């Protein structure tokens, strides 16, 4: 099984894993699950850091890959099919990063691990974090 981490879940895993729900932890800690982090999440982290909305213990270009490696999280590139799939999503959520994550999850046929209740309104499998 594969599962896509939303940006906030990746950051919680890296900085405050005790804040995650048991259901999410069971999936995250399952060695049979391939955890994925979208390039869109890395982009979101970089933007939020550069505008002062997010503080990290290291610069994003070091923090993200180092934490991905230490937490056994694989990258998920943003493909044109992912980006174009956004057009088929209803406007339930205005955050472009989250909309892209939903599109990626739908195209890839994988669940999203997220705390965002707005994502649950989309036709995508969710694992609550």
N, C-alpha and C positions, 0 to 999 in steps of 0.2 A: 504494500500500500504506500501511496505517496500523499503528502498533505502540505498545503501552502500556508506558511505563517504570515499573518498580517504584520504590518510594521510594528505596531504596539506590542504584539505578542513576542516578536523577536527581541525587542528592547527589554521587555519584562524578563524573558528567559536570561538575557545577558546581565541585567542589572538588579532584578528583584524577582527571582523565580518563585519565592514563597507567595507571591501575589496571584499566581495562576490557580485556576480551579483544578480539582482532582481529575476530572474527566480529561482536561487538556494535558495534564501532566502524564497520565497513563499513556496517551498517544505519543507525546513527546519523548518519553523515556522508553518506549517500545523499540527495540532494536530492529524489528521488522518493518518499521515505518521510515520511509525516506522523507526527511523534512526539507522543504524548499523555501528559499527566500527570493522573491522577485527582484529583478534589477530595478523595478519601479520603487520598491521599498528602500533600496540603497540610495536612489535618487531623492526620495522623500527625506531620508535621514540627512543627507548632504545639504539639502535646501533648508531644512529646519535648523540645522546647526549653523549654517552661514548667516541666517537672519536672526539668530539669538533665541529661537524658540525651543532649542534642545541643547542641553549640555551633556557632553560625554567625557569619560575619563581619558580619552585619546582622540586625535583627529579622526574623522569618519573614514578616511581612506586607509587607516590602519585598524581602527576599531572594528569595522564591519567584517572585513575578511578574517581577522584574527578570531573574532567571536564565532563566526560561521565555522571556521575550522575546529575550534575547541568544542563546539556544541554539535558537530557533525551535521551541519546544515549545508545543503547543496544549492548552488545558484540556479535560478530559473530566468533565462534571458527573456526579454520582451520581443516577441516575433510580430511580424506584420499581421498574422492571423489573430493574435491576441489583441493588438491595437484596433483592428477593424471590427472585432467582435463587440466592442463597446457600443457600436451603433445600434445593436439589437437590444440593449438594456433599456428598460424604462427609466425615466428620470426620478428615481427614488432617493438618490444620494448624489450630492453635488461634488463630493470630493473626487477629483480625477484619479488620484492614486488608488483609492478603494474601488472605484469603478473598474479600473484596469485589473486589479487583483481578482475581482469577480469574473471579469471576462476571461482571464487566464485560467481560473479554476474551472469555468464552464468548458472552455476549449480542451483543456487537459483532462477533464473528467475527474477532478480531485476535490476533496473538501478543503475549506478554508478554516484555519484555527483563528478565531477572533473573539473579541469582547464586544464588538460593535453591533448593537441590536438592529441598526439600519441595514446591515448586510444580510441579515436573516430574511428581509423582505424580498430578496432576489431569489430566483430559482437556482440555488446553489447549496450543496451540502455544507453545513456548518458544524464545527466542533467548538462549543463554547469554552472560552478561556477565562 
